[in-house]
Amino acid sequence: MEHSLGSIHVLVTKLKQNMFSKTKGDNNNVYSFVSPSTYDTAWLAMIPHPLKHNTPLFKGCLEWILSNQNEEGYWGTSVKGGDRPIVDDLPATLVCMVVLRKWGLGVDNIEKGLKFLNANMEEMLRDNRDHFPRWFSLVFPATIELAESSGLQLMVSGHMKSLISEICESRQQVLRMEETVDKWHHPPLLAYLEAFQSTNCNVDQETITKHLSEDGSLFQSPSATAQAYISTGNLKCLEYLISLVQTCPNGVPQKYPMDVDLVELSMVDQVHKLGLSEYFEEEIENTLTKVYRSYKEQEHSLQDNMKFVAEKLYKDSLAFRLFRLHGFNISPRTFCWFLYDDELLDHLEINCGQFTSVLYCVYKATDLMLSGENEIEEARSFSRKLLQKTSTMNSIVDDDVVILPNLSRVIGEELRMPWIARLDHLDHWMWIENNKEGPLWTGKTSFYRLSCVHNMELMQLAVENYAFRQFIYQNELKELKRWSEEWGLTEMGFGREKTMYCYFAIAASTSLPHDSIIRMLVAKSAILITVADDFFDMQGNLQELHLLIEAIHRWDGDGLRGPSKVIFDVLDDLVRDSTRTLVLDGKIDMTEEFRDLWRETFDSWLTETTWGKSGYIPSVNEYLETGMISIATHILVLIPSCFMNPSLPKSKVKPQKYESITQALMATTRLLNDVQSYEKEQEEGKMNLVLLHFKENPDASMDDSIAAVQKILDGKRKELMKHIFTDADNNDFPNHWKKLHLSCFKVFQMLFNSANLYDTETELRSDIEKAIYIPPQYEPLKHVKPQTTLDPLPRKRNLMISTVHTQTPFRHYGFGHMKIKACELNMRNVSSFYFNKPKLSLSLV
């Protein structure tokens, strides 16, 4: 395992350099995190060298195409072998084959691509017949015509011809209805310039030039800009394309430049989801601080540029969630602004499939709702409703989006089980397993995929780190089982044996792989709490219980026997061992403070048992005052917090003088238990807040009482979230103390979310297996290896290109150790070779 840990440290160091480290003004590293677009990369590979027309200008893009064909024969979606391709892959595959045919390369690749298309295209078109997205209707017919003009022999049956004709008619309908540059609802038609060659849209050079951005791009679309350059020979287009391939050496994205803050937020988000935050704490803090500063400096309004509304809503929702998770002061209005735009709300509702990824991000942001945040409540209801609607779309398209299978599974899990009821470690397992394709894309086709799926080192780190944790967890669980058996806790003859459940709960709820002391202390305490609570509820008579309480108050077990003796001896050893460790670590002796916490807890159990045996019915306040103690969550967070750095001071570990955050935890966990355990406790003659409300409200049904307690619970939960994620208390509670409170609450929420799972025998077995024994499955992407290796372009240039030495070689793109200064390139001479038509010409073959 030392080798594994060493491998983890090597990967962490490398990723810190590759992902987070950059010189001032250099954002190139973030693009290594963005999924490349096969379609756009192929269009850049289409561009001929201005003077050597039999040579591609961007050889690296052509090499990338040769190297990135899927085993099944298609190009496009970057998923593992065996996953079904999607309609995005049809135009991407067609363009890739055209490119290879154009340059006389990859005969075997073309044959394999044709075989795939001839075997699958008709079925894929038929399956999606009723809901082709707008972009597909624009792009797909053009790629079919381009392939045919290139001499590629597609087997087009009569039925397929009919399907293609329908798509062509949809294209014509779009072209008839929309202006060249439309509203913000869709990317403008001019963003699909490369697809206009066979249409009746006459787009002249002047129109193209008029709509170029300052950076020389056509709506930040690499494919459209490639066509704009081919059509016009525009100098700024060339500058843009050169910058693009230098920045993105492993395939170009669908959009460039991208919002760097958005990419960096997504990097942080992926690191979180993969369970790697502990290795990048400083980098995450620096990144969020930088982005937070930019948020504070800008006005959060749509202004008048509405075409980026989806990207803005996605980014703002993601930023809100990450800022709040890390304790930044952030207003709900950061992402809830969309609620005040009726036109936008209607558009989101009508086209919810198009905005699935955006709505998913909005919904996740609402997980961190605090008390009184009505805007977030409304945003949660709105996004949940639309996600439920889209959840029925399995691997289908709706308007401009493809809902990928794994995204559907992730959203389904999100809707089924709220974030607060899921354990972090299992979430990491799920995210690794479901990251075959990243769920978010950004570009003019499918919306917003920023994925680490191509960052194999990050995925390797996630898999190795998960396995490393499992190695630690397996050994700790063995030790814990030995401890339970040695003390006789596994064979008490009554109650519940929950050694594995208790360890699983603490191990899977936190990201503390090296904090064995804390995990073992919490697990042992939880086991002892379970055994002692069952002894008071089920086994001990009042005389035995009073004797045990007296022994605990004087902290002397003489005279005890049977289960009482075992319970006291385990408790005494646990406290001795804990305080001895603290002293050895140079921290203050907390023996009496720990004893007092346990004394108070045992007293509460005796009180509840006495109520049950005597038939006494307490008031609501009286019940809660005792019940908040008897749930014993203060034991599980306060004592372990003393082992953290900095450790919890004595002033925070005082019975009946708990901080607001601890009181909120005690209340919420008690209410969670009561909602799911009232039937069991009614049979056992115990009091419960649901039962108490039912008795005090004779006109209410049991469902009414449950709802009443749920309402109180909801308020207390939001109060707890406020204590955890804000500085509302103005106290000196460090974040890691707060997060331990959060982990404890998530465990109870998981156990009592929709049933009492703690009292089951097998319900958690599957989750335990995934957390401790079964590693997540992830295999590197498999692609067809290139059949041909292109020679580098000669470094000698005859185009008045100045040579500027740089540390980054661009030889894969035919530029040697050079940066091209486009201003020194006489495009009038170059364009005479290829661009001698005054109007738009899209004939590339």
HELIX and SHEET records of a PDB file:
HELIX    1   1 GLU A    2  LEU A   15  1                                  14    
HELIX    2   2 LYS A   16  PHE A   20  3                                   5    
HELIX    3   3 ASN A   28  TYR A   31  1                                   4    
HELIX    4   4 THR A   38  ALA A   45  1                                   8    
HELIX    5   5 LYS A   59  SER A   67  1                                   9    
HELIX    6   6 ASP A   89  TRP A  103  1                                  15    
HELIX    7   7 VAL A  107  ASP A  127  1                                  21    
HELIX    8   8 ARG A  129  HIS A  131  5                                   3    
HELIX    9   9 ARG A  134  SER A  149  1                                  16    
HELIX   10  10 GLY A  158  MET A  177  1                                  20    
HELIX   11  11 LEU A  189  ALA A  195  5                                   7    
HELIX   12  12 GLN A  205  LYS A  210  1                                   6    
HELIX   13  13 PRO A  222  THR A  232  1                                  11    
HELIX   14  14 LEU A  235  THR A  247  1                                  13    
HELIX   15  15 VAL A  260  LYS A  273  1                                  14    
HELIX   16  16 SER A  277  TYR A  279  5                                   3    
HELIX   17  17 GLU A  281  GLU A  297  1                                  17    
HELIX   18  18 MET A  306  PHE A  308  5                                   3    
HELIX   19  19 VAL A  309  LEU A  325  1                                  17    
HELIX   20  20 ARG A  333  CYS A  336  1                                   4    
HELIX   21  21 TRP A  337  TYR A  340  5                                   4    
HELIX   22  22 ASP A  342  ILE A  350  1                                   9    
HELIX   23  23 THR A  356  ALA A  365  1                                  10    
HELIX   24  24 THR A  366  LEU A  368  5                                   3    
HELIX   25  25 ASN A  374  THR A  390  1                                  17    
HELIX   26  26 PRO A  405  ARG A  416  1                                  12    
HELIX   27  27 TRP A  419  ALA A  421  5                                   3    
HELIX   28  28 ASP A  424  GLU A  433  1                                  10    
HELIX   29  29 MET A  456  TRP A  487  1                                  32    
HELIX   30  30 LEU A  489  GLU A  491  5                                   3    
HELIX   31  31 THR A  499  SER A  509  1                                  11    
HELIX   32  32 SER A  516  ASP A  534  1                                  19    
HELIX   33  33 PHE A  535  GLN A  539  3                                   5    
HELIX   34  34 LEU A  542  ARG A  554  1                                  13    
HELIX   35  35 GLY A  562  LEU A  584  1                                  23    
HELIX   36  36 THR A  591  SER A  614  1                                  24    
HELIX   37  37 VAL A  620  SER A  630  1                                  11    
HELIX   38  38 THR A  633  SER A  641  1                                   9    
HELIX   39  39 LYS A  650  LYS A  652  5                                   3    
HELIX   40  40 SER A  660  GLU A  683  1                                  24    
HELIX   41  41 LEU A  689  GLU A  696  1                                   8    
HELIX   42  42 MET A  702  PHE A  725  1                                  24    
HELIX   43  43 ASN A  735  LEU A  751  1                                  17    
HELIX   44  44 LEU A  757  ASP A  759  5                                   3    
HELIX   45  45 ARG A  765  ILE A  768  1                                   4    
HELIX   46  46 GLU A  769  TYR A  773  3                                   5    
HELIX   47  47 ARG A  811  TYR A  813  5                                   3    
HELIX   48  48 ALA A  822  GLU A  824  5                                   3    
HELIX   49  49 MET A  827  TYR A  834  1                                   8    
SHEET    1   A 2 GLN A  69  ASN A  70  0                                        
SHEET    2   A 2 HIS A 783  VAL A 784 -1                                        
SHEET    1   B 2 VAL A 397  ASP A 398  0                                        
SHEET    2   B 2 VAL A 401  VAL A 402 -1                                        
END                                                                             
